Amino acid sequence: MLSFRSSLSRPAFIGLLFLAAIATTISTSGCSFRPLYGESDKSVIPDLARIKIFPIENRPGQILRNFLIERLTPKGQPRQPVFSLYVTTSEGIQSLGIRKDETVTRANMIVTASYQLIRTINGEVLFSGQASSTSGYDILTSDYATLSAEKDAIKNNMRLIADDIKTRLSFVISGLRSQAGTARPTR
């Protein structure tokens, strides 16, 4: 096997690695590469604020809607929304820690949200997606403590799902803006 490194001195090899890193940085800076979980494109914030978030059934859905409002429309629902967001949620509990006497000591709260982004003016479905999250919690001898832990798990899941939905919608809206040039949708 031919080893490229063995034919170079250590300083030359380090220099070559440094040049490769610089070349990679320069080549990706000119393209539309954006890290998936990094800072979102700040230019889509005004467009995200034009999404009407419809009510979501059940208490976990209300929690998710509140997190979405915080992230997408923190100044309140838009008067003339360009987009509409419809979300449904489902929750499930998976028992994990089971003792010999068949009592459960640990559980996972699994939450899934299905959502659609719709163009308000014509009802066109622009994007459909699903986001899910799982949080574990202990089942204790105190019913109150267990209920509190379960509520915390739901809240944690909804926070993570709201972040995921915001990230995905940012990419969708950014893509829509790219398709239409740099023009933003009309108000």
C-alpha positions in Angstrom: 0.0 0.0 0.0 1.4 3.4 -1.0 1.3 5.9 1.8 1.3 9.6 0.8 2.2 10.8 4.2 5.4 8.7 4.5 6.9 10.7 1.5 6.4 14.1 3.3 8.0 15.5 6.3 5.8 16.3 9.3 5.8 20.1 8.7 5.0 19.6 5.0 2.1 17.3 5.8 0.6 19.7 8.4 1.0 22.5 5.8 -0.8 20.4 3.2 -3.7 19.7 5.7 -3.9 23.4 6.4 -4.2 24.2 2.7 -6.8 21.5 2.2 -8.9 23.0 5.1 -8.6 26.5 3.6 -9.6 25.2 0.1 -12.6 23.5 1.6 -13.7 26.6 3.4 -13.3 28.8 0.3 -15.2 26.4 -1.9 -18.2 26.0 0.4 -18.4 29.8 1.2 -19.5 30.6 -2.4 -22.2 28.0 -2.6 -25.5 27.9 -0.8 -24.2 25.5 1.9 -25.8 26.2 5.3 -25.4 24.1 8.4 -28.7 22.3 9.3 -28.6 23.0 13.0 -26.7 26.2 13.0 -28.1 29.7 13.1 -31.0 30.0 10.8 -31.1 32.4 7.9 -32.0 35.7 9.6 -33.5 37.0 6.3 -36.5 34.6 6.6 -37.6 35.8 10.0 -40.0 38.4 8.5 -41.5 35.6 6.3 -41.8 33.2 9.3 -43.7 36.0 11.1 -46.3 35.8 8.3 -47.4 32.3 9.2 -50.7 31.9 10.9 -50.5 29.0 13.3 -53.9 27.4 13.7 -55.0 25.9 17.1 -53.9 22.4 17.8 -56.1 20.0 19.7 -55.4 18.7 23.2 -53.2 20.1 25.9 -49.8 18.9 24.4 -50.9 20.5 21.1 -51.6 23.8 22.9 -48.1 23.7 24.4 -46.6 23.0 21.0 -48.6 25.9 19.5 -47.3 28.3 22.2 -43.7 27.3 21.5 -44.3 27.7 17.7 -45.8 31.2 18.3 -42.6 32.1 20.4 -40.4 31.0 17.6 -42.3 32.0 14.4 -44.6 34.9 15.3 -43.3 36.4 18.6 -45.0 39.7 17.9 -48.4 38.0 17.5 -50.4 36.4 14.7 -50.1 38.2 11.4 -53.1 40.3 10.3 -52.7 39.2 6.6 -51.0 35.8 6.7 -49.1 34.6 3.7 -48.9 31.1 5.0 -51.0 28.8 7.2 -49.6 26.1 9.5 -51.8 23.2 10.5 -50.4 20.7 13.0 -51.7 17.5 14.6 -50.0 15.7 17.5 -50.0 12.2 18.9 -48.4 11.0 22.1 -47.5 7.6 23.4 -45.8 6.1 26.4 -43.3 3.2 26.2 -42.5 1.3 29.4 -38.8 0.7 29.8 -37.7 -0.2 33.3 -39.8 -3.2 34.5 -39.1 -4.9 37.8 -39.6 -8.6 38.5 -42.9 -7.8 40.1 -43.9 -6.2 36.8 -44.0 -2.6 38.1 -42.7 0.0 35.7 -39.9 2.3 36.9 -39.0 4.2 33.7 -40.9 5.3 30.6 -40.4 7.2 27.4 -42.9 9.8 26.3 -43.0 9.7 22.5 -44.6 12.6 20.7 -45.1 13.0 16.9 -46.3 16.1 15.2 -47.6 16.1 11.6 -47.8 19.5 9.9 -48.5 21.3 6.6 -47.5 24.7 5.4 -50.1 26.1 3.1 -50.1 29.2 0.9 -53.0 31.1 2.3 -54.0 32.8 -1.0 -54.7 29.6 -3.0 -54.6 26.7 -0.5 -51.5 25.2 -2.1 -49.7 22.8 0.2 -46.1 24.0 0.1 -44.6 21.4 2.6 -45.8 18.5 4.6 -43.6 17.1 7.3 -43.4 15.1 10.5 -41.3 15.8 13.6 -41.0 13.5 16.6 -39.2 13.6 19.9 -38.7 11.1 22.8 -38.0 12.0 26.4 -37.5 9.6 29.3 -38.8 10.0 32.8 -38.9 8.1 36.0 -42.1 6.5 37.4 -41.9 7.1 41.1 -44.0 6.0 44.1 -45.6 9.4 44.3 -48.3 9.8 41.7 -47.9 13.6 41.8 -44.1 13.3 41.1 -44.7 10.9 38.2 -47.4 13.2 36.7 -45.0 16.2 37.1 -42.2 14.2 35.4 -44.6 13.2 32.6 -45.7 16.8 32.0 -42.0 17.9 31.9 -41.3 15.2 29.3 -44.2 16.4 27.2 -43.0 20.0 27.5 -39.5 19.1 26.6 -40.7 17.1 23.5 -42.8 20.0 22.3 -39.9 22.5 22.7 -37.7 20.2 20.5 -40.4 19.7 18.0 -41.1 23.4 17.7 -37.4 24.0 17.1 -37.4 21.3 14.4 -40.4 22.7 12.7 -39.0 26.2 12.7 -35.7 24.9 11.1 -37.6 23.0 8.4 -39.9 25.9 7.6 -36.9 28.3 7.4 -35.4 26.1 4.7 -38.7 25.8 2.9 -39.3 29.5 2.9 -35.7 30.2 2.0 -36.1 27.8 -1.0 -39.3 29.5 -2.1 -37.5 32.8 -2.0 -34.7 31.4 -4.0 -37.1 30.0 -6.7 -38.7 33.4 -7.0 -35.3 35.2 -7.1 -34.7 37.3 -4.1 -38.2 38.8 -4.2 -40.2 38.2 -1.0 -43.8 37.2 -1.1 -46.2 40.1 -1.3 -48.0 41.1 1.8 
